[in-house]
Amino acid sequence: MWVCEWGCETFGCPVFRRLQHQLVEAIKQILALRVTVNLVEPQTLKRSEGKAKRVIDNRTT
């Protein structure tokens, strides 16, 4: 699950609630997925600490 959150107190609730709704609707229309979007202030999400894993497709065609 992806998490994207933004605090309404700082940035004005009506604008960001509309943005949140638009994001939910766009994801639903494009990907046919229902998601929950929570907006948070920039630089508040922890960076991934794991190393990227490469996947090699060894299947024969």
N, CA, C and O atoms as a GROMACS GRO file, in nm:
protein
  244
    1MET      N    1   0.084  -0.118   0.000
    1MET     CA    2   0.000   0.000   0.000
    1MET      C    3   0.089   0.124   0.000
    1MET      O    4   0.185   0.132   0.077
    2TRP      N    5   0.058   0.219  -0.085
    2TRP     CA    6   0.130   0.345  -0.089
    2TRP      C    7   0.066   0.442   0.007
    2TRP      O    8  -0.056   0.442   0.024
    3VAL      N    9   0.148   0.525   0.071
    3VAL     CA   10   0.095   0.624   0.164
    3VAL      C   11   0.142   0.761   0.121
    3VAL      O   12   0.261   0.784   0.102
    4CYS      N   13   0.049   0.851   0.106
    4CYS     CA   14   0.080   0.990   0.077
    4CYS      C   15  -0.013   1.073   0.165
    4CYS      O   16  -0.134   1.069   0.147
    5GLU      N   17   0.042   1.147   0.260
    5GLU     CA   18  -0.041   1.222   0.353
    5GLU      C   19   0.001   1.370   0.354
    5GLU      O   20   0.118   1.402   0.330
    6TRP      N   21  -0.095   1.458   0.383
    6TRP     CA   22  -0.069   1.602   0.389
    6TRP      C   23  -0.158   1.664   0.494
    6TRP      O   24  -0.278   1.635   0.496
    7GLY      N   25  -0.104   1.748   0.581
    7GLY     CA   26  -0.182   1.807   0.690
    7GLY      C   27  -0.269   1.921   0.643
    7GLY      O   28  -0.219   2.017   0.584
    8CYS      N   29  -0.399   1.913   0.669
    8CYS     CA   30  -0.494   2.017   0.628
    8CYS      C   31  -0.479   2.144   0.710
    8CYS      O   32  -0.508   2.253   0.660
    9GLU      N   33  -0.436   2.133   0.833
    9GLU     CA   34  -0.429   2.249   0.920
    9GLU      C   35  -0.340   2.358   0.863
    9GLU      O   36  -0.370   2.477   0.875
   10THR      N   37  -0.230   2.319   0.802
   10THR     CA   38  -0.134   2.416   0.752
   10THR      C   39  -0.171   2.469   0.614
   10THR      O   40  -0.148   2.587   0.586
   11PHE      N   41  -0.227   2.387   0.529
   11PHE     CA   42  -0.241   2.422   0.389
   11PHE      C   43  -0.384   2.451   0.344
   11PHE      O   44  -0.406   2.470   0.224
   12GLY      N   45  -0.478   2.455   0.433
   12GLY     CA   46  -0.615   2.488   0.395
   12GLY      C   47  -0.694   2.367   0.351
   12GLY      O   48  -0.673   2.314   0.242
   13CYS      N   49  -0.784   2.322   0.434
   13CYS     CA   50  -0.858   2.198   0.410
   13CYS      C   51  -0.935   2.190   0.278
   13CYS      O   52  -0.922   2.089   0.210
   14PRO      N   53  -1.013   2.289   0.238
   14PRO     CA   54  -1.093   2.272   0.117
   14PRO      C   55  -1.010   2.239  -0.007
   14PRO      O   56  -1.050   2.154  -0.087
   15VAL      N   57  -0.898   2.305  -0.024
   15VAL     CA   58  -0.814   2.282  -0.141
   15VAL      C   59  -0.757   2.142  -0.140
   15VAL      O   60  -0.760   2.073  -0.242
   16PHE      N   61  -0.706   2.099  -0.028
   16PHE     CA   62  -0.641   1.970  -0.021
   16PHE      C   63  -0.741   1.856  -0.014
   16PHE      O   64  -0.710   1.744  -0.056
   17ARG      N   65  -0.860   1.880   0.040
   17ARG     CA   66  -0.963   1.776   0.033
   17ARG      C   67  -1.005   1.753  -0.111
   17ARG      O   68  -1.030   1.640  -0.152
   18ARG      N   69  -1.013   1.861  -0.188
   18ARG     CA   70  -1.048   1.847  -0.330
   18ARG      C   71  -0.937   1.772  -0.403
   18ARG      O   72  -0.965   1.684  -0.485
   19LEU      N   73  -0.812   1.806  -0.375
   19LEU     CA   74  -0.699   1.737  -0.436
   19LEU      C   75  -0.700   1.589  -0.399
   19LEU      O   76  -0.677   1.503  -0.484
   20GLN      N   77  -0.726   1.560  -0.273
   20GLN     CA   78  -0.732   1.422  -0.226
   20GLN      C   79  -0.840   1.346  -0.302
   20GLN      O   80  -0.817   1.233  -0.347
   21HIS      N   81  -0.957   1.406  -0.316
   21HIS     CA   82  -1.068   1.342  -0.388
   21HIS      C   83  -1.031   1.321  -0.536
   21HIS      O   84  -1.061   1.216  -0.592
   22GLN      N   85  -0.966   1.420  -0.597
   22GLN     CA   86  -0.926   1.408  -0.738
   22GLN      C   87  -0.825   1.295  -0.757
   22GLN      O   88  -0.833   1.221  -0.855
   23LEU      N   89  -0.732   1.281  -0.664
   23LEU     CA   90  -0.634   1.173  -0.672
   23LEU      C   91  -0.702   1.037  -0.660
   23LEU      O   92  -0.672   0.945  -0.736
   24VAL      N   93  -0.794   1.024  -0.565
   24VAL     CA   94  -0.865   0.898  -0.547
   24VAL      C   95  -0.942   0.862  -0.674
   24VAL      O   96  -0.938   0.748  -0.719
   25GLU      N   97  -1.012   0.959  -0.732
   25GLU     CA   98  -1.091   0.935  -0.852
   25GLU      C   99  -1.003   0.902  -0.973
   25GLU      O  100  -1.037   0.815  -1.052
   26ALA      N  101  -0.890   0.971  -0.987
   26ALA     CA  102  -0.799   0.946  -1.099
   26ALA      C  103  -0.742   0.804  -1.092
   26ALA      O  104  -0.735   0.734  -1.193
   27ILE      N  105  -0.701   0.763  -0.973
   27ILE     CA  106  -0.646   0.628  -0.956
   27ILE      C  107  -0.754   0.524  -0.984
   27ILE      O  108  -0.727   0.420  -1.045
   28LYS      N  109  -0.876   0.553  -0.939
   28LYS     CA  110  -0.986   0.460  -0.961
   28LYS      C  111  -1.018   0.446  -1.110
   28LYS      O  112  -1.043   0.336  -1.158
   29GLN      N  113  -1.017   0.557  -1.182
   29GLN     CA  114  -1.048   0.553  -1.325
   29GLN      C  115  -0.936   0.490  -1.408
   29GLN      O  116  -0.963   0.412  -1.499
   30ILE      N  117  -0.813   0.525  -1.376
   30ILE     CA  118  -0.700   0.478  -1.457
   30ILE      C  119  -0.662   0.334  -1.426
   30ILE      O  120  -0.640   0.254  -1.517
   31LEU      N  121  -0.655   0.301  -1.298
   31LEU     CA  122  -0.606   0.169  -1.258
   31LEU      C  123  -0.716   0.073  -1.212
   31LEU      O  124  -0.690  -0.044  -1.186
   32ALA      N  125  -0.839   0.123  -1.201
   32ALA     CA  126  -0.951   0.044  -1.151
   32ALA      C  127  -0.923  -0.010  -1.011
   32ALA      O  128  -0.954  -0.125  -0.981
   33LEU      N  129  -0.864   0.074  -0.927
   33LEU     CA  130  -0.835   0.038  -0.789
   33LEU      C  131  -0.897   0.142  -0.696
   33LEU      O  132  -0.896   0.261  -0.725
   34ARG      N  133  -0.951   0.094  -0.584
   34ARG     CA  134  -0.998   0.186  -0.482
   34ARG      C  135  -0.886   0.202  -0.381
   34ARG      O  136  -0.836   0.103  -0.326
   35VAL      N  137  -0.846   0.325  -0.355
   35VAL     CA  138  -0.737   0.352  -0.264
   35VAL      C  139  -0.777   0.459  -0.164
   35VAL      O  140  -0.873   0.534  -0.186
   36THR      N  141  -0.704   0.464  -0.055
   36THR     CA  142  -0.718   0.571   0.044
   36THR      C  143  -0.598   0.662   0.030
   36THR      O  144  -0.484   0.616   0.036
   37VAL      N  145  -0.622   0.791   0.013
   37VAL     CA  146  -0.514   0.888  -0.001
   37VAL      C  147  -0.515   0.978   0.122
   37VAL      O  148  -0.615   1.044   0.150
   38ASN      N  149  -0.404   0.982   0.192
   38ASN     CA  150  -0.386   1.072   0.306
   38ASN      C  151  -0.268   1.162   0.275
   38ASN      O  152  -0.156   1.114   0.259
   39LEU      N  153  -0.292   1.292   0.265
   39LEU     CA  154  -0.186   1.386   0.231
   39LEU      C  155  -0.114   1.433   0.356
   39LEU      O  156  -0.177   1.465   0.457
   40VAL      N  157   0.020   1.436   0.351
   40VAL     CA  158   0.102   1.486   0.462
   40VAL      C  159   0.201   1.589   0.410
   40VAL      O  160   0.218   1.604   0.288
   41GLU      N  161   0.264   1.660   0.500
   41GLU     CA  162   0.359   1.763   0.461
   41GLU      C  163   0.483   1.701   0.396
   41GLU      O  164   0.520   1.588   0.427
   42PRO      N  165   0.546   1.776   0.305
   42PRO     CA  166   0.666   1.725   0.238
   42PRO      C  167   0.777   1.693   0.339
   42PRO      O  168   0.786   1.753   0.446
   43GLN      N  169   0.859   1.596   0.303
   43GLN     CA  170   0.976   1.555   0.381
   43GLN      C  171   0.940   1.488   0.514
   43GLN      O  172   1.025   1.482   0.603
   44THR      N  173   0.817   1.438   0.530
   44THR     CA  174   0.779   1.374   0.655
   44THR      C  175   0.777   1.221   0.646
   44THR      O  176   0.772   1.154   0.750
   45LEU      N  177   0.780   1.165   0.526
   45LEU     CA  178   0.782   1.020   0.512
   45LEU      C  179   0.925   0.970   0.516
   45LEU      O  180   1.016   1.030   0.459
   46LYS      N  181   0.944   0.857   0.586
   46LYS     CA  182   1.078   0.800   0.596
   46LYS      C  183   1.122   0.746   0.461
   46LYS      O  184   1.042   0.694   0.384
   47ARG      N  185   1.249   0.760   0.434
   47ARG     CA  186   1.307   0.708   0.311
   47ARG      C  187   1.329   0.558   0.326
   47ARG      O  188   1.358   0.509   0.436
   48SER      N  189   1.315   0.486   0.217
   48SER     CA  190   1.336   0.342   0.219
   48SER      C  191   1.480   0.312   0.259
   48SER      O  192   1.573   0.372   0.205
   49GLU      N  193   1.498   0.220   0.351
   49GLU     CA  194   1.633   0.186   0.398
   49GLU      C  195   1.686   0.059   0.333
   49GLU      O  196   1.805   0.028   0.347
   50GLY      N  197   1.601  -0.013   0.264
   50GLY     CA  198   1.644  -0.139   0.203
   50GLY      C  199   1.714  -0.116   0.070
   50GLY      O  200   1.695  -0.014   0.005
   51LYS      N  201   1.794  -0.213   0.032
   51LYS     CA  202   1.864  -0.206  -0.096
   51LYS      C  203   1.772  -0.260  -0.205
   51LYS      O  204   1.699  -0.356  -0.184
   52ALA      N  205   1.776  -0.198  -0.322
   52ALA     CA  206   1.694  -0.242  -0.434
   52ALA      C  207   1.733  -0.384  -0.475
   52ALA      O  208   1.851  -0.417  -0.480
   53LYS      N  209   1.634  -0.464  -0.505
   53LYS     CA  210   1.659  -0.602  -0.547
   53LYS      C  211   1.627  -0.613  -0.695
   53LYS      O  212   1.519  -0.574  -0.739
   54ARG      N  213   1.719  -0.666  -0.770
   54ARG     CA  214   1.699  -0.684  -0.913
   54ARG      C  215   1.638  -0.821  -0.939
   54ARG      O  216   1.674  -0.920  -0.874
   55VAL      N  217   1.548  -0.826  -1.032
   55VAL     CA  218   1.484  -0.951  -1.070
   55VAL      C  219   1.527  -0.986  -1.211
   55VAL      O  220   1.512  -0.906  -1.304
   56ILE      N  221   1.581  -1.105  -1.227
   56ILE     CA  222   1.626  -1.151  -1.358
   56ILE      C  223   1.528  -1.258  -1.405
   56ILE      O  224   1.504  -1.356  -1.335
   57ASP      N  225   1.473  -1.239  -1.525
   57ASP     CA  226   1.377  -1.332  -1.582
   57ASP      C  227   1.453  -1.442  -1.656
   57ASP      O  228   1.505  -1.418  -1.765
   58ASN      N  229   1.461  -1.561  -1.596
   58ASN     CA  230   1.534  -1.673  -1.655
   58ASN      C  231   1.443  -1.766  -1.733
   58ASN      O  232   1.486  -1.874  -1.773
   59ARG      N  233   1.318  -1.726  -1.754
   59ARG     CA  234   1.226  -1.813  -1.829
   59ARG      C  235   1.267  -1.819  -1.976
   59ARG      O  236   1.317  -1.722  -2.033
   60THR      N  237   1.245  -1.935  -2.035
   60THR     CA  238   1.270  -1.948  -2.179
   60THR      C  239   1.142  -1.917  -2.254
   60THR      O  240   1.033  -1.950  -2.209
   61THR      N  241   1.156  -1.854  -2.368
   61THR     CA  242   1.038  -1.816  -2.445
   61THR      C  243   1.000  -1.920  -2.546
   61THR      O  244   0.903  -1.903  -2.620
   0.00000   0.00000   0.00000
